[in-house]
Amino acid sequence: MFYDEPSESDRYEMIRTYFQMLIEEELPDATGKMKQFASWFTHGVPGGASLRKEIYDSKTAPEILARVENFFEARLAVQSPAVLIEG
């Protein structure tokens, strides 16, 4: 069975949406769920090991979300730099 591997943008949207929901729900085990989910969704992503280490060193759910956002936004900015339009 074949499937399309999610793009980094897809991974980012999924993980960010899930983490935001966990934070909004104020679940007592949110940080544990985020750490587990991050290991699944960053497997195979270049630089993912360093992100996983940063996540496991994090103490709060908002800190984990911030690290994920910083990581993926930096990667996506490099992959698709802004196009300058001459006027």
N, C-alpha and C positions, 0 to 999 in steps of 0.2 A: 504494500500500500504506500502510495506516495503522497506527500503533502508539501506545501510551500513553507520553507523556513521563514519565520518572521524576520522582518528587517529590524535594524536597531531602533528605528523610529517606532515600529510596532511594539517592540519589547518595552521601550521607554514608556509609551502610552499605557500599556497594560500594567506595568509595575507601579507607575505613578498613580493611576486611577485606583488600584487596589490599596496602595499605601494611604492615600488620602481618605478612602472609606474607613480603613482601620483606625486612623487618627480621629475622624469624626465620630465614630462609634464609641471611642474611649474604652476599648476593651482592655482588661487588665493584662492580657498576654499579647498585646499588639506588637511589642518589640520582638518577641520570640517568633511570631508568625512572619514578621517582615524579614527577619534574618533568614528564616527557612526559605521563604519565597524568593529572596534575592539570590540565594545560591542556585536555585533552579533556573531563574531567568537570566543570570549572567554567565552561566556555563557556556563556554565557547565564544564569548564576546572578548575580543582583544582588550587586554587590560582589566578584564573582569576579576582576576585574582586580587589585584590591589584594591579594587572597589569592595570585594567581599571582606578583605581584612579591615578596611575602614568601617564597614557596616558592623562587623563583629566587635569592633572597638567602641562603637557608639553606645550611648546609655539611654537615649530617649527616641521615641518614634519620630518626632519632628527632625531630630538630628540625622536619623537614617534617611528620611525623605530628602533632606537638603543634600546629603552626600550623593544620593542617586541622581537628583536633578543636576547637580554640578557635573557629575561624570558624563551623563548622557548629553547634556547641552553642549559641553565642550567637544565631545566626539562628533555630534551632529553638525556643529558649526564648522569643523574641519572638513567633514564629508561634503557639505553643500554650502560653500561660502557664498556670501551675498553677491548678487550680480549688480555691478555698477552700471547705471544707465547714463549715458552722456546726453546732455541737454543742449 
